[in-house]
């Protein structure tokens, strides 16, 4: 079984306006979706760095693709 991110439950509880109960399966789903988003963000940044012939992913590569990825993830 996956171990949860240490601050995930805290973030869910404090960022919601009203007291929301989140089941463990929902927490796992939220964590998996966050990991999938980070994975796709890393893949896009990797391809951007490759296009610019850079061996490392830098902040400028992430900034260049972040808007596109956020729009894509909204649905």
N, CA, C and O atoms as a Tripos MOL2 file, in Angstrom:
@<TRIPOS>MOLECULE
protein
  300   299    75     0     0
PROTEIN
NO_CHARGES

@<TRIPOS>ATOM
      1 N           0.8400   -1.1790    0.0000 N.3       1 UNK1
      2 CA          0.0000    0.0000    0.0000 C.3       1 UNK1
      3 C           0.8850    1.2430    0.0000 C.2       1 UNK1
      4 O           1.9770    1.2440    0.5680 O.2       1 UNK1
      5 N           0.4090    2.2710   -0.6300 N.am      2 UNK2
      6 CA          1.1640    3.5120   -0.6950 C.3       2 UNK2
      7 C           1.1430    4.2260    0.6450 C.2       2 UNK2
      8 O           0.1360    4.2170    1.3540 O.2       2 UNK2
      9 N           2.2510    4.8340    0.9780 N.am      3 UNK3
     10 CA          2.2600    5.6780    2.1690 C.3       3 UNK3
     11 C           1.8300    7.0700    1.7570 C.2       3 UNK3
     12 O           2.1930    7.5450    0.6810 O.2       3 UNK3
     13 N           1.0680    7.7160    2.5960 N.am      4 UNK4
     14 CA          0.5220    9.0320    2.2650 C.3       4 UNK4
     15 C           1.5820   10.1150    2.4360 C.2       4 UNK4
     16 O           2.5160    9.9820    3.2260 O.2       4 UNK4
     17 N           1.4090   11.1720    1.6840 N.am      5 UNK5
     18 CA          2.2670   12.3370    1.8730 C.3       5 UNK5
     19 C           2.0020   12.8810    3.2680 C.2       5 UNK5
     20 O           0.8430   12.9610    3.6730 O.2       5 UNK5
     21 N           3.0300   13.2570    4.0160 N.am      6 UNK6
     22 CA          2.8260   13.6350    5.4190 C.3       6 UNK6
     23 C           1.9100   14.8260    5.6290 C.2       6 UNK6
     24 O           1.2270   14.8970    6.6500 O.2       6 UNK6
     25 N           1.8750   15.7500    4.7060 N.am      7 UNK7
     26 CA          1.0870   16.9620    4.9080 C.3       7 UNK7
     27 C          -0.2210   16.9400    4.1350 C.2       7 UNK7
     28 O          -0.9790   17.9090    4.1910 O.2       7 UNK7
     29 N          -0.5050   15.8690    3.4220 N.am      8 UNK8
     30 CA         -1.6890   15.8300    2.5830 C.3       8 UNK8
     31 C          -2.9630   15.9900    3.3930 C.2       8 UNK8
     32 O          -3.8150   16.8060    3.0420 O.2       8 UNK8
     33 N          -3.1090   15.2420    4.4510 N.am      9 UNK9
     34 CA         -4.3230   15.3260    5.2620 C.3       9 UNK9
     35 C          -4.4400   16.7070    5.9060 C.2       9 UNK9
     36 O          -5.5380   17.2570    6.0000 O.2       9 UNK9
     37 N          -3.3320   17.2600    6.3430 N.am     10 UNK10
     38 CA         -3.3280   18.5890    6.9440 C.3      10 UNK10
     39 C          -3.7780   19.6410    5.9370 C.2      10 UNK10
     40 O          -4.5710   20.5210    6.2720 O.2      10 UNK10
     41 N          -3.2820   19.5570    4.7140 N.am     11 UNK11
     42 CA         -3.6430   20.5170    3.6780 C.3      11 UNK11
     43 C          -5.1300   20.4120    3.3520 C.2      11 UNK11
     44 O          -5.8060   21.4300    3.2020 O.2      11 UNK11
     45 N          -5.6330   19.2100    3.2440 N.am     12 UNK12
     46 CA         -7.0450   19.0170    2.9220 C.3      12 UNK12
     47 C          -7.9150   19.6010    4.0260 C.2      12 UNK12
     48 O          -8.9160   20.2580    3.7380 O.2      12 UNK12
     49 N          -7.5550   19.3760    5.2700 N.am     13 UNK13
     50 CA         -8.3640   19.8450    6.3880 C.3      13 UNK13
     51 C          -8.3140   21.3690    6.5340 C.2      13 UNK13
     52 O          -9.3440   21.9940    6.7840 O.2      13 UNK13
     53 N          -7.1410   21.9720    6.3830 N.am     14 UNK14
     54 CA         -7.0040   23.4000    6.6530 C.3      14 UNK14
     55 C          -7.4150   24.2780    5.4780 C.2      14 UNK14
     56 O          -7.8740   25.3990    5.6960 O.2      14 UNK14
     57 N          -7.2690   23.8170    4.2590 N.am     15 UNK15
     58 CA         -7.5660   24.6510    3.0950 C.3      15 UNK15
     59 C          -9.0460   24.6750    2.7480 C.2      15 UNK15
     60 O          -9.4910   25.5490    2.0040 O.2      15 UNK15
     61 N          -9.8120   23.7320    3.2730 N.am     16 UNK16
     62 CA        -11.2430   23.7410    2.9790 C.3      16 UNK16
     63 C         -11.9430   24.7360    3.8960 C.2      16 UNK16
     64 O         -11.5570   24.9120    5.0520 O.2      16 UNK16
     65 N         -12.9710   25.3770    3.3700 N.am     17 UNK17
     66 CA        -13.6880   26.3940    4.1370 C.3      17 UNK17
     67 C         -14.4610   25.7920    5.2980 C.2      17 UNK17
     68 O         -14.4580   26.3410    6.3990 O.2      17 UNK17
     69 N         -15.1220   24.6710    5.0580 N.am     18 UNK18
     70 CA        -15.8580   24.0130    6.1180 C.3      18 UNK18
     71 C         -15.1750   22.6880    6.4470 C.2      18 UNK18
     72 O         -14.3280   22.2080    5.6930 O.2      18 UNK18
     73 N         -15.5480   22.1190    7.5570 N.am     19 UNK19
     74 CA        -14.9110   20.8950    8.0130 C.3      19 UNK19
     75 C         -15.3230   19.7310    7.1100 C.2      19 UNK19
     76 O         -16.4730   19.2940    7.1400 O.2      19 UNK19
     77 N         -14.3930   19.2380    6.3180 N.am     20 UNK20
     78 CA        -14.6600   18.1860    5.3580 C.3      20 UNK20
     79 C         -14.0050   16.8960    5.8400 C.2      20 UNK20
     80 O         -12.8170   16.8690    6.1630 O.2      20 UNK20
     81 N         -14.7930   15.8390    5.8820 N.am     21 UNK21
     82 CA        -14.2430   14.5350    6.2030 C.3      21 UNK21
     83 C         -13.8360   13.8460    4.9120 C.2      21 UNK21
     84 O         -14.6340   13.7400    3.9810 O.2      21 UNK21
     85 N         -12.6090   13.3840    4.8540 N.am     22 UNK22
     86 CA        -12.0910   12.7270    3.6560 C.3      22 UNK22
     87 C         -11.7270   11.2980    4.0280 C.2      22 UNK22
     88 O         -10.9710   11.0580    4.9690 O.2      22 UNK22
     89 N         -12.2670   10.3700    3.2850 N.am     23 UNK23
     90 CA        -11.9880    8.9620    3.5530 C.3      23 UNK23
     91 C         -10.5870    8.6040    3.0720 C.2      23 UNK23
     92 O         -10.0350    9.2710    2.1970 O.2      23 UNK23
     93 N         -10.0190    7.5550    3.6430 N.am     24 UNK24
     94 CA         -8.6550    7.1550    3.2360 C.3      24 UNK24
     95 C          -8.5330    6.8250    1.7540 C.2      24 UNK24
     96 O          -7.4970    7.0970    1.1490 O.2      24 UNK24
     97 N          -9.5670    6.2470    1.1610 N.am     25 UNK25
     98 CA         -9.4890    5.9500   -0.2760 C.3      25 UNK25
     99 C          -9.4450    7.2330   -1.0980 C.2      25 UNK25
    100 O          -8.7680    7.2950   -2.1240 O.2      25 UNK25
    101 N         -10.1680    8.2570   -0.6440 N.am     26 UNK26
    102 CA        -10.1280    9.5440   -1.3440 C.3      26 UNK26
    103 C          -8.7730   10.2080   -1.1940 C.2      26 UNK26
    104 O          -8.2730   10.8310   -2.1300 O.2      26 UNK26
    105 N          -8.1760   10.0770   -0.0160 N.am     27 UNK27
    106 CA         -6.8350   10.6280    0.1810 C.3      27 UNK27
    107 C          -5.8410    9.9570   -0.7580 C.2      27 UNK27
    108 O          -4.9700   10.6150   -1.3280 O.2      27 UNK27
    109 N          -5.9760    8.6500   -0.9140 N.am     28 UNK28
    110 CA         -5.0800    7.9240   -1.8220 C.3      28 UNK28
    111 C          -5.2830    8.3870   -3.2580 C.2      28 UNK28
    112 O          -4.3150    8.5300   -4.0050 O.2      28 UNK28
    113 N          -6.5240    8.6200   -3.6490 N.am     29 UNK29
    114 CA         -6.8200    9.0790   -5.0010 C.3      29 UNK29
    115 C          -6.2470   10.4780   -5.2360 C.2      29 UNK29
    116 O          -5.6870   10.7500   -6.2980 O.2      29 UNK29
    117 N          -6.3830   11.3500   -4.2630 N.am     30 UNK30
    118 CA         -5.8340   12.7020   -4.3780 C.3      30 UNK30
    119 C          -4.3200   12.6450   -4.5220 C.2      30 UNK30
    120 O          -3.7400   13.3610   -5.3380 O.2      30 UNK30
    121 N          -3.6840   11.7930   -3.7280 N.am     31 UNK31
    122 CA         -2.2300   11.6700   -3.8120 C.3      31 UNK31
    123 C          -1.7940   11.1160   -5.1570 C.2      31 UNK31
    124 O          -0.8140   11.5880   -5.7340 O.2      31 UNK31
    125 N          -2.5100   10.1180   -5.6630 N.am     32 UNK32
    126 CA         -2.1620    9.5560   -6.9710 C.3      32 UNK32
    127 C          -2.3270   10.5840   -8.0860 C.2      32 UNK32
    128 O          -1.4980   10.6580   -8.9930 O.2      32 UNK32
    129 N          -3.3940   11.3740   -8.0210 N.am     33 UNK33
    130 CA         -3.5860   12.4110   -9.0350 C.3      33 UNK33
    131 C          -2.4910   13.4710   -8.9720 C.2      33 UNK33
    132 O          -2.0360   13.9660  -10.0030 O.2      33 UNK33
    133 N          -2.0760   13.8130   -7.7630 N.am     34 UNK34
    134 CA         -0.9850   14.7860   -7.6180 C.3      34 UNK34
    135 C           0.3160   14.2230   -8.1810 C.2      34 UNK34
    136 O           1.0740   14.9360   -8.8370 O.2      34 UNK34
    137 N           0.5710   12.9440   -7.9230 N.am     35 UNK35
    138 CA          1.7810   12.3180   -8.4510 C.3      35 UNK35
    139 C           1.7440   12.2190   -9.9740 C.2      35 UNK35
    140 O           2.7680   12.4150  -10.6290 O.2      35 UNK35
    141 N           0.5910   11.9200  -10.5390 N.am     36 UNK36
    142 CA          0.4670   11.8770  -11.9970 C.3      36 UNK36
    143 C           0.7080   13.2470  -12.6110 C.2      36 UNK36
    144 O           1.3530   13.3630  -13.6520 O.2      36 UNK36
    145 N           0.1850   14.2890  -11.9590 N.am     37 UNK37
    146 CA          0.4110   15.6380  -12.4580 C.3      37 UNK37
    147 C           1.8930   15.9960  -12.4040 C.2      37 UNK37
    148 O           2.4340   16.5490  -13.3610 O.2      37 UNK37
    149 N           2.5480   15.6820  -11.2880 N.am     38 UNK38
    150 CA          3.9710   15.9860  -11.1630 C.3      38 UNK38
    151 C           4.7960   15.1920  -12.1640 C.2      38 UNK38
    152 O           5.7890   15.6920  -12.6930 O.2      38 UNK38
    153 N           4.3860   13.9600  -12.4220 N.am     39 UNK39
    154 CA          5.0970   13.1400  -13.4010 C.3      39 UNK39
    155 C           4.9760   13.7420  -14.8000 C.2      39 UNK39
    156 O           5.9680   13.8330  -15.5230 O.2      39 UNK39
    157 N           3.7680   14.1510  -15.1830 N.am     40 UNK40
    158 CA          3.6020   14.7540  -16.5100 C.3      40 UNK40
    159 C           4.3240   16.0960  -16.6100 C.2      40 UNK40
    160 O           4.8560   16.4410  -17.6650 O.2      40 UNK40
    161 N           4.3410   16.8520  -15.5090 N.am     41 UNK41
    162 CA          5.0740   18.1160  -15.4860 C.3      41 UNK41
    163 C           6.5700   17.8750  -15.6820 C.2      41 UNK41
    164 O           7.2340   18.6080  -16.4140 O.2      41 UNK41
    165 N           7.0890   16.8510  -15.0290 N.am     42 UNK42
    166 CA          8.5070   16.5210  -15.1690 C.3      42 UNK42
    167 C           8.8340   16.0520  -16.5810 C.2      42 UNK42
    168 O           9.8880   16.3920  -17.1170 O.2      42 UNK42
    169 N           7.9390   15.2730  -17.1900 N.am     43 UNK43
    170 CA          8.1650   14.8020  -18.5530 C.3      43 UNK43
    171 C           8.1790   15.9680  -19.5480 C.2      43 UNK43
    172 O           9.0310   16.0220  -20.4340 O.2      43 UNK43
    173 N           7.2480   16.8810  -19.3980 N.am     44 UNK44
    174 CA          7.2090   18.0460  -20.2910 C.3      44 UNK44
    175 C           8.4360   18.9370  -20.0920 C.2      44 UNK44
    176 O           8.9980   19.4500  -21.0590 O.2      44 UNK44
    177 N           8.8460   19.1160  -18.8420 N.am     45 UNK45
    178 CA         10.0430   19.9210  -18.5680 C.3      45 UNK45
    179 C          11.2880   19.2460  -19.1330 C.2      45 UNK45
    180 O          12.2090   19.9120  -19.6040 O.2      45 UNK45
    181 N          11.3030   17.9290  -19.0810 N.am     46 UNK46
    182 CA         12.4270   17.1770  -19.6420 C.3      46 UNK46
    183 C          12.5080   17.3740  -21.1490 C.2      46 UNK46
    184 O          13.5940   17.5650  -21.6970 O.2      46 UNK46
    185 N          11.3570   17.3280  -21.8210 N.am     47 UNK47
    186 CA         11.3720   17.5250  -23.2690 C.3      47 UNK47
    187 C          11.7490   18.9610  -23.6220 C.2      47 UNK47
    188 O          12.4350   19.1960  -24.6160 O.2      47 UNK47
    189 N          11.3010   19.9250  -22.8100 N.am     48 UNK48
    190 CA         11.6710   21.3300  -23.0410 C.3      48 UNK48
    191 C          13.1780   21.5260  -22.8680 C.2      48 UNK48
    192 O          13.8120   22.2340  -23.6500 O.2      48 UNK48
    193 N          13.7420   20.8980  -21.8410 N.am     49 UNK49
    194 CA         15.1900   20.9970  -21.6300 C.3      49 UNK49
    195 C          15.9440   20.3350  -22.7760 C.2      49 UNK49
    196 O          16.9910   20.8260  -23.1960 O.2      49 UNK49
    197 N          15.4190   19.2260  -23.2810 N.am     50 UNK50
    198 CA         16.0580   18.5470  -24.4060 C.3      50 UNK50
    199 C          16.0330   19.4130  -25.6550 C.2      50 UNK50
    200 O          16.9980   19.4380  -26.4180 O.2      50 UNK50
    201 N          14.9240   20.1270  -25.8660 N.am     51 UNK51
    202 CA         14.8270   21.0270  -27.0170 C.3      51 UNK51
    203 C          15.8710   22.1310  -26.9560 C.2      51 UNK51
    204 O          16.4180   22.5460  -27.9780 O.2      51 UNK51
    205 N          16.1420   22.6020  -25.7370 N.am     52 UNK52
    206 CA         17.1280   23.6680  -25.5660 C.3      52 UNK52
    207 C          18.5440   23.1310  -25.3710 C.2      52 UNK52
    208 O          19.4630   23.8820  -25.0430 O.2      52 UNK52
    209 N          18.7090   21.8330  -25.5740 N.am     53 UNK53
    210 CA         20.0100   21.1580  -25.4670 C.3      53 UNK53
    211 C          20.6430   21.3580  -24.0970 C.2      53 UNK53
    212 O          21.8390   21.6270  -23.9800 O.2      53 UNK53
    213 N          19.8260   21.2220  -23.0730 N.am     54 UNK54
    214 CA         20.2970   21.3380  -21.6990 C.3      54 UNK54
    215 C          20.2740   19.9500  -21.0600 C.2      54 UNK54
    216 O          19.3520   19.1690  -21.2940 O.2      54 UNK54
    217 N          21.2800   19.6520  -20.2600 N.am     55 UNK55
    218 CA         21.3560   18.3430  -19.6120 C.3      55 UNK55
    219 C          20.5190   18.2830  -18.3350 C.2      55 UNK55
    220 O          20.1750   17.1990  -17.8650 O.2      55 UNK55
    221 N          20.1950   19.4480  -17.7770 N.am     56 UNK56
    222 CA         19.4170   19.4730  -16.5380 C.3      56 UNK56
    223 C          18.1330   20.2700  -16.7330 C.2      56 UNK56
    224 O          18.0560   21.1620  -17.5780 O.2      56 UNK56
    225 N          17.1310   19.9310  -15.9350 N.am     57 UNK57
    226 CA         15.8740   20.6650  -15.9520 C.3      57 UNK57
    227 C          16.0220   21.8440  -14.9980 C.2      57 UNK57
    228 O          16.3210   21.6680  -13.8170 O.2      57 UNK57
    229 N          15.8150   23.0250  -15.5140 N.am     58 UNK58
    230 CA         15.9440   24.2370  -14.7050 C.3      58 UNK58
    231 C          14.5770   24.8690  -14.4760 C.2      58 UNK58
    232 O          13.5760   24.4530  -15.0600 O.2      58 UNK58
    233 N          14.5540   25.8730  -13.6200 N.am     59 UNK59
    234 CA         13.3090   26.5610  -13.2940 C.3      59 UNK59
    235 C          12.6990   27.2150  -14.5260 C.2      59 UNK59
    236 O          11.4760   27.2830  -14.6470 O.2      59 UNK59
    237 N          13.5240   27.6890  -15.4280 N.am     60 UNK60
    238 CA         13.0050   28.3360  -16.6340 C.3      60 UNK60
    239 C          12.2360   27.3490  -17.5110 C.2      60 UNK60
    240 O          11.2830   27.7310  -18.1890 O.2      60 UNK60
    241 N          12.6480   26.0830  -17.4980 N.am     61 UNK61
    242 CA         11.9270   25.0700  -18.2730 C.3      61 UNK61
    243 C          10.5580   24.8070  -17.6550 C.2      61 UNK61
    244 O           9.5680   24.6450  -18.3670 O.2      61 UNK61
    245 N          10.5110   24.7670  -16.3320 N.am     62 UNK62
    246 CA          9.2320   24.5480  -15.6500 C.3      62 UNK62
    247 C           8.2940   25.7320  -15.8440 C.2      62 UNK62
    248 O           7.0950   25.5490  -16.0510 O.2      62 UNK62
    249 N           8.8330   26.9390  -15.7760 N.am     63 UNK63
    250 CA          8.0050   28.1300  -15.9710 C.3      63 UNK63
    251 C           7.4490   28.1860  -17.3860 C.2      63 UNK63
    252 O           6.3250   28.6400  -17.5990 O.2      63 UNK63
    253 N           8.2300   27.7270  -18.3430 N.am     64 UNK64
    254 CA          7.8030   27.7850  -19.7340 C.3      64 UNK64
    255 C           6.6160   26.8740  -20.0170 C.2      64 UNK64
    256 O           5.8030   27.1810  -20.8890 O.2      64 UNK64
    257 N           6.5000   25.7730  -19.3060 N.am     65 UNK65
    258 CA          5.4210   24.8230  -19.5880 C.3      65 UNK65
    259 C           4.3350   24.8060  -18.5200 C.2      65 UNK65
    260 O           3.3220   24.1290  -18.6930 O.2      65 UNK65
    261 N           4.5190   25.5260  -17.4340 N.am     66 UNK66
    262 CA          3.5740   25.4190  -16.3220 C.3      66 UNK66
    263 C           2.1640   25.8780  -16.6990 C.2      66 UNK66
    264 O           1.1990   25.2020  -16.3450 O.2      66 UNK66
    265 N           2.0110   27.0030  -17.4040 N.am     67 UNK67
    266 CA          0.6880   27.4730  -17.7890 C.3      67 UNK67
    267 C          -0.0250   26.4680  -18.6910 C.2      67 UNK67
    268 O          -1.2140   26.2000  -18.5200 O.2      67 UNK67
    269 N           0.7100   25.9230  -19.6410 N.am     68 UNK68
    270 CA          0.1260   24.9580  -20.5530 C.3      68 UNK68
    271 C          -0.3390   23.7090  -19.7990 C.2      68 UNK68
    272 O          -1.4180   23.1840  -20.0760 O.2      68 UNK68
    273 N           0.4600   23.2390  -18.8580 N.am     69 UNK69
    274 CA          0.1130   22.0440  -18.1090 C.3      69 UNK69
    275 C          -1.0620   22.2920  -17.1590 C.2      69 UNK69
    276 O          -1.9020   21.4100  -16.9810 O.2      69 UNK69
    277 N          -1.1320   23.4610  -16.5550 N.am     70 UNK70
    278 CA         -2.2430   23.7640  -15.6620 C.3      70 UNK70
    279 C          -3.5560   23.8710  -16.4310 C.2      70 UNK70
    280 O          -4.5930   23.4120  -15.9510 O.2      70 UNK70
    281 N          -3.5230   24.4650  -17.6060 N.am     71 UNK71
    282 CA         -4.7290   24.5260  -18.4390 C.3      71 UNK71
    283 C          -5.1550   23.1320  -18.8610 C.2      71 UNK71
    284 O          -6.3460   22.8190  -18.8800 O.2      71 UNK71
    285 N          -4.1990   22.3080  -19.1950 N.am     72 UNK72
    286 CA         -4.4770   20.9460  -19.6370 C.3      72 UNK72
    287 C          -5.0590   20.1050  -18.4910 C.2      72 UNK72
    288 O          -5.9110   19.2490  -18.7330 O.2      72 UNK72
    289 N          -4.6240   20.3310  -17.2830 N.am     73 UNK73
    290 CA         -5.0760   19.5160  -16.1570 C.3      73 UNK73
    291 C          -6.4510   19.9340  -15.6410 C.2      73 UNK73
    292 O          -7.1040   19.1610  -14.9400 O.2      73 UNK73
    293 N          -6.8950   21.1300  -15.9740 N.am     74 UNK74
    294 CA         -8.2290   21.5770  -15.5250 C.3      74 UNK74
    295 C          -9.3370   20.7760  -16.1850 C.2      74 UNK74
    296 O         -10.3840   20.5390  -15.5840 O.2      74 UNK74
    297 N          -9.1090   20.3680  -17.4010 N.am     75 UNK75
    298 CA        -10.1140   19.5430  -18.0670 C.3      75 UNK75
    299 C         -10.9550   20.2500  -19.0610 C.2      75 UNK75
    300 O         -11.8300   19.6400  -19.6750 O.2      75 UNK75
@<TRIPOS>BOND
     1     1     2 1
     2     2     3 1
     3     3     4 2
     4     3     5 am
     5     5     6 1
     6     6     7 1
     7     7     8 2
     8     7     9 am
     9     9    10 1
    10    10    11 1
    11    11    12 2
    12    11    13 am
    13    13    14 1
    14    14    15 1
    15    15    16 2
    16    15    17 am
    17    17    18 1
    18    18    19 1
    19    19    20 2
    20    19    21 am
    21    21    22 1
    22    22    23 1
    23    23    24 2
    24    23    25 am
    25    25    26 1
    26    26    27 1
    27    27    28 2
    28    27    29 am
    29    29    30 1
    30    30    31 1
    31    31    32 2
    32    31    33 am
    33    33    34 1
    34    34    35 1
    35    35    36 2
    36    35    37 am
    37    37    38 1
    38    38    39 1
    39    39    40 2
    40    39    41 am
    41    41    42 1
    42    42    43 1
    43    43    44 2
    44    43    45 am
    45    45    46 1
    46    46    47 1
    47    47    48 2
    48    47    49 am
    49    49    50 1
    50    50    51 1
    51    51    52 2
    52    51    53 am
    53    53    54 1
    54    54    55 1
    55    55    56 2
    56    55    57 am
    57    57    58 1
    58    58    59 1
    59    59    60 2
    60    59    61 am
    61    61    62 1
    62    62    63 1
    63    63    64 2
    64    63    65 am
    65    65    66 1
    66    66    67 1
    67    67    68 2
    68    67    69 am
    69    69    70 1
    70    70    71 1
    71    71    72 2
    72    71    73 am
    73    73    74 1
    74    74    75 1
    75    75    76 2
    76    75    77 am
    77    77    78 1
    78    78    79 1
    79    79    80 2
    80    79    81 am
    81    81    82 1
    82    82    83 1
    83    83    84 2
    84    83    85 am
    85    85    86 1
    86    86    87 1
    87    87    88 2
    88    87    89 am
    89    89    90 1
    90    90    91 1
    91    91    92 2
    92    91    93 am
    93    93    94 1
    94    94    95 1
    95    95    96 2
    96    95    97 am
    97    97    98 1
    98    98    99 1
    99    99   100 2
   100    99   101 am
   101   101   102 1
   102   102   103 1
   103   103   104 2
   104   103   105 am
   105   105   106 1
   106   106   107 1
   107   107   108 2
   108   107   109 am
   109   109   110 1
   110   110   111 1
   111   111   112 2
   112   111   113 am
   113   113   114 1
   114   114   115 1
   115   115   116 2
   116   115   117 am
   117   117   118 1
   118   118   119 1
   119   119   120 2
   120   119   121 am
   121   121   122 1
   122   122   123 1
   123   123   124 2
   124   123   125 am
   125   125   126 1
   126   126   127 1
   127   127   128 2
   128   127   129 am
   129   129   130 1
   130   130   131 1
   131   131   132 2
   132   131   133 am
   133   133   134 1
   134   134   135 1
   135   135   136 2
   136   135   137 am
   137   137   138 1
   138   138   139 1
   139   139   140 2
   140   139   141 am
   141   141   142 1
   142   142   143 1
   143   143   144 2
   144   143   145 am
   145   145   146 1
   146   146   147 1
   147   147   148 2
   148   147   149 am
   149   149   150 1
   150   150   151 1
   151   151   152 2
   152   151   153 am
   153   153   154 1
   154   154   155 1
   155   155   156 2
   156   155   157 am
   157   157   158 1
   158   158   159 1
   159   159   160 2
   160   159   161 am
   161   161   162 1
   162   162   163 1
   163   163   164 2
   164   163   165 am
   165   165   166 1
   166   166   167 1
   167   167   168 2
   168   167   169 am
   169   169   170 1
   170   170   171 1
   171   171   172 2
   172   171   173 am
   173   173   174 1
   174   174   175 1
   175   175   176 2
   176   175   177 am
   177   177   178 1
   178   178   179 1
   179   179   180 2
   180   179   181 am
   181   181   182 1
   182   182   183 1
   183   183   184 2
   184   183   185 am
   185   185   186 1
   186   186   187 1
   187   187   188 2
   188   187   189 am
   189   189   190 1
   190   190   191 1
   191   191   192 2
   192   191   193 am
   193   193   194 1
   194   194   195 1
   195   195   196 2
   196   195   197 am
   197   197   198 1
   198   198   199 1
   199   199   200 2
   200   199   201 am
   201   201   202 1
   202   202   203 1
   203   203   204 2
   204   203   205 am
   205   205   206 1
   206   206   207 1
   207   207   208 2
   208   207   209 am
   209   209   210 1
   210   210   211 1
   211   211   212 2
   212   211   213 am
   213   213   214 1
   214   214   215 1
   215   215   216 2
   216   215   217 am
   217   217   218 1
   218   218   219 1
   219   219   220 2
   220   219   221 am
   221   221   222 1
   222   222   223 1
   223   223   224 2
   224   223   225 am
   225   225   226 1
   226   226   227 1
   227   227   228 2
   228   227   229 am
   229   229   230 1
   230   230   231 1
   231   231   232 2
   232   231   233 am
   233   233   234 1
   234   234   235 1
   235   235   236 2
   236   235   237 am
   237   237   238 1
   238   238   239 1
   239   239   240 2
   240   239   241 am
   241   241   242 1
   242   242   243 1
   243   243   244 2
   244   243   245 am
   245   245   246 1
   246   246   247 1
   247   247   248 2
   248   247   249 am
   249   249   250 1
   250   250   251 1
   251   251   252 2
   252   251   253 am
   253   253   254 1
   254   254   255 1
   255   255   256 2
   256   255   257 am
   257   257   258 1
   258   258   259 1
   259   259   260 2
   260   259   261 am
   261   261   262 1
   262   262   263 1
   263   263   264 2
   264   263   265 am
   265   265   266 1
   266   266   267 1
   267   267   268 2
   268   267   269 am
   269   269   270 1
   270   270   271 1
   271   271   272 2
   272   271   273 am
   273   273   274 1
   274   274   275 1
   275   275   276 2
   276   275   277 am
   277   277   278 1
   278   278   279 1
   279   279   280 2
   280   279   281 am
   281   281   282 1
   282   282   283 1
   283   283   284 2
   284   283   285 am
   285   285   286 1
   286   286   287 1
   287   287   288 2
   288   287   289 am
   289   289   290 1
   290   290   291 1
   291   291   292 2
   292   291   293 am
   293   293   294 1
   294   294   295 1
   295   295   296 2
   296   295   297 am
   297   297   298 1
   298   298   299 1
   299   299   300 2
@<TRIPOS>SUBSTRUCTURE
     1 UNK1         2 RESIDUE 1 A UNK
     2 UNK2         6 RESIDUE 1 A UNK
     3 UNK3        10 RESIDUE 1 A UNK
     4 UNK4        14 RESIDUE 1 A UNK
     5 UNK5        18 RESIDUE 1 A UNK
     6 UNK6        22 RESIDUE 1 A UNK
     7 UNK7        26 RESIDUE 1 A UNK
     8 UNK8        30 RESIDUE 1 A UNK
     9 UNK9        34 RESIDUE 1 A UNK
    10 UNK10       38 RESIDUE 1 A UNK
    11 UNK11       42 RESIDUE 1 A UNK
    12 UNK12       46 RESIDUE 1 A UNK
    13 UNK13       50 RESIDUE 1 A UNK
    14 UNK14       54 RESIDUE 1 A UNK
    15 UNK15       58 RESIDUE 1 A UNK
    16 UNK16       62 RESIDUE 1 A UNK
    17 UNK17       66 RESIDUE 1 A UNK
    18 UNK18       70 RESIDUE 1 A UNK
    19 UNK19       74 RESIDUE 1 A UNK
    20 UNK20       78 RESIDUE 1 A UNK
    21 UNK21       82 RESIDUE 1 A UNK
    22 UNK22       86 RESIDUE 1 A UNK
    23 UNK23       90 RESIDUE 1 A UNK
    24 UNK24       94 RESIDUE 1 A UNK
    25 UNK25       98 RESIDUE 1 A UNK
    26 UNK26      102 RESIDUE 1 A UNK
    27 UNK27      106 RESIDUE 1 A UNK
    28 UNK28      110 RESIDUE 1 A UNK
    29 UNK29      114 RESIDUE 1 A UNK
    30 UNK30      118 RESIDUE 1 A UNK
    31 UNK31      122 RESIDUE 1 A UNK
    32 UNK32      126 RESIDUE 1 A UNK
    33 UNK33      130 RESIDUE 1 A UNK
    34 UNK34      134 RESIDUE 1 A UNK
    35 UNK35      138 RESIDUE 1 A UNK
    36 UNK36      142 RESIDUE 1 A UNK
    37 UNK37      146 RESIDUE 1 A UNK
    38 UNK38      150 RESIDUE 1 A UNK
    39 UNK39      154 RESIDUE 1 A UNK
    40 UNK40      158 RESIDUE 1 A UNK
    41 UNK41      162 RESIDUE 1 A UNK
    42 UNK42      166 RESIDUE 1 A UNK
    43 UNK43      170 RESIDUE 1 A UNK
    44 UNK44      174 RESIDUE 1 A UNK
    45 UNK45      178 RESIDUE 1 A UNK
    46 UNK46      182 RESIDUE 1 A UNK
    47 UNK47      186 RESIDUE 1 A UNK
    48 UNK48      190 RESIDUE 1 A UNK
    49 UNK49      194 RESIDUE 1 A UNK
    50 UNK50      198 RESIDUE 1 A UNK
    51 UNK51      202 RESIDUE 1 A UNK
    52 UNK52      206 RESIDUE 1 A UNK
    53 UNK53      210 RESIDUE 1 A UNK
    54 UNK54      214 RESIDUE 1 A UNK
    55 UNK55      218 RESIDUE 1 A UNK
    56 UNK56      222 RESIDUE 1 A UNK
    57 UNK57      226 RESIDUE 1 A UNK
    58 UNK58      230 RESIDUE 1 A UNK
    59 UNK59      234 RESIDUE 1 A UNK
    60 UNK60      238 RESIDUE 1 A UNK
    61 UNK61      242 RESIDUE 1 A UNK
    62 UNK62      246 RESIDUE 1 A UNK
    63 UNK63      250 RESIDUE 1 A UNK
    64 UNK64      254 RESIDUE 1 A UNK
    65 UNK65      258 RESIDUE 1 A UNK
    66 UNK66      262 RESIDUE 1 A UNK
    67 UNK67      266 RESIDUE 1 A UNK
    68 UNK68      270 RESIDUE 1 A UNK
    69 UNK69      274 RESIDUE 1 A UNK
    70 UNK70      278 RESIDUE 1 A UNK
    71 UNK71      282 RESIDUE 1 A UNK
    72 UNK72      286 RESIDUE 1 A UNK
    73 UNK73      290 RESIDUE 1 A UNK
    74 UNK74      294 RESIDUE 1 A UNK
    75 UNK75      298 RESIDUE 1 A UNK
